[in-house]
Amino acid sequence: MAGRPDAEALAAKVIRRRMMEAKAKAWDALSRYKFWMFGYHAAEWVTLNRLLRDFHQPDEPNPWHLLVCLAREGRLKADLLEKENGDDLA
């Protein structure tokens, strides 16, 4: 995005602040079993993280990467258990 460097830096700062807020809201929602709200705020964080590229800023590491890995591992274990028990409902 072409523009004044100070304007880009200010925009990146605002984006990062909103990312911090979205991350806090996502974790809070997840801790209260509000899965839809977790998804909403997590998606907001991801979108804002992508916007940083427009201001020539590096992406932040995804705070939910480990959570996603745990979910994938749990899903694989659940699939194995279903196959062992013959629970082919899908």
DAJOWO-V522726 format. One record per run of one state. SS is the DSSP state (~ for helix, > for strand, _ for the rest). FROM is the first residue (numbers start at 0). LEN is the number of residues. Records with the same first field share a line. If there is no record, write none. Layout:
BEGIN
SS = FROM-LEN + FROM-LEN
END
This chain:
BEGIN
_ = 0-4 + 31-3 + 55-9 + 85-5
~ = 4-27 + 34-21 + 64-21
END
